[in-house]
Amino acid sequence: MVISGQAALDRQGNVLGAGIEEQTRVTIENCISQLKTAGCTLADVFKVNVYLTDLGDWPGFNEIYEQYFPEPRPVRTTVQTALLSTFLVEIECWAVK
């Protein structure tokens, strides 16, 4: 299963969170919801692609990321890029059950 383009959005399409920590939390929760539709959890994720608007946000992002993803954490690629709207982070997960 591949989950692409998860961001800090609620069901009505509103961006949630002004800071990287809150946006990361909401984004990962959205990933969890999508994984659940295929009977997967974060423990089934083997690859994560992370897109940050500012690599300076890495410490705040990583602090939240480590709270959610169990050991051994999946391999990960992180890049800095422009994102739509006021997104600070976007996450794509690859999982296998």
C-alpha positions, 0 to 999 in steps of 0.5 A: 500500500502506498499513501501519498500526499498526506498533510495537516488537513481535516475532513473539510479541507482546512489546514490544521496547525500553524507550527511544525509540531502540530502539523506533523501530528495531524499529518501522521494521524491522517497517515494512520487513518489511511493505513487503517483502511488497508488493515495496516498500522505504522508498524507495517510501514517500511519507507517514508518520504517527507517533504518539509518547506524548511529543513530548519523544522527538522528537529521539531518534525523528528521529535513528533515522528519518533513518538509515533513510529515504532522501532525499528523505524522505516527508512526515510528520505526527507527533502525541502520543497515548496508545498501547497497552501500553508503546509509545512510538511507532507508525508508519503508512506509505503507499507506492506502487510 
